[in-house]
Amino acid sequence: MKKRSLGMAMAAAALVIGWAVFGEAALKGEAVTYQQGGIKLQGYLVYEDSYQAQRPGVLVVHEWWGLNEHAKKKAEELAKEGYVALAVDMYGEGKTTVHPKEAGEWATAVRQNKQLGKDRFMAGYEMLRNHPLTVKDQMAAIGYCFGGAVVLTMAQEGVGLKGVVSFHGALPQEKTDPGKVKAKVLVCHGADDPLITKEQIQQFQDNLRAAGADWQFVAYGGAKHSFTNPAADKVGMPALAYHKIVDQRSWKLMLSFFEEIFAQ
């Protein structure tokens, strides 16, 4: 959706952080602060500033490491395609880590408190939805690893999204009431991901079938967990590995998916 115009052009809010130029696209990005339950959340908002028409908004939910450069770069790539993107902060205070044990503890704390996870997602959702450049009824969300589970859960919760995309995400196992999943669902999964069992995949798919959801599940041969993150091989965990070709293929599939859901 390169430079696609949706709706009447509106004046953008003045952003003070600076410019990043990628080819012909002038991307304007800023660190943004918002609140949830008295906790300061620090996200990253980015869009192409060479035109002022409203456009669909896409939320980006980070891996269990927190809102690091991986999620921010994915938001920038979305902005290049003509979307306004917000990489959200699910942990608070913009905290990140490179230690698996700490990342696991943070992710588990959010997963085990379902209401907290939803509240933090919705805080970012409302911020992006109310941005002057966002078409309010044209919203989607993508997530990676921990973030993949977040966006899938939000779809199961019936949040007002056109679609969600999970990249190497954990798969929620809870059942969903028929008709509750309004968002279309795309799961991009590493077929050689040892962190997700066949039983979990089956249960997840069975739950979506029972709910009458519109879903796709694509498994990429040779791909492990975190296949979209170039830094995955540096972590020292055998289950994690970057896969450049699968990263590119899954991204192209996501863009095609967005063209479909935002045309409706």
Beta strands, then each sheet from edge to edge (+ up, - down):
strand 1: 19-22
strand 2: 25-36
strand 3: 39-48
strand 4: 55-61
strand 5: 84-87
strand 6: 134-144
strand 7: 163-167
strand 8: 184-190
strand 9: 215-220
sheet 1: 1+ 2- 3+ 5- 4- 6- 7- 8- 9-
end
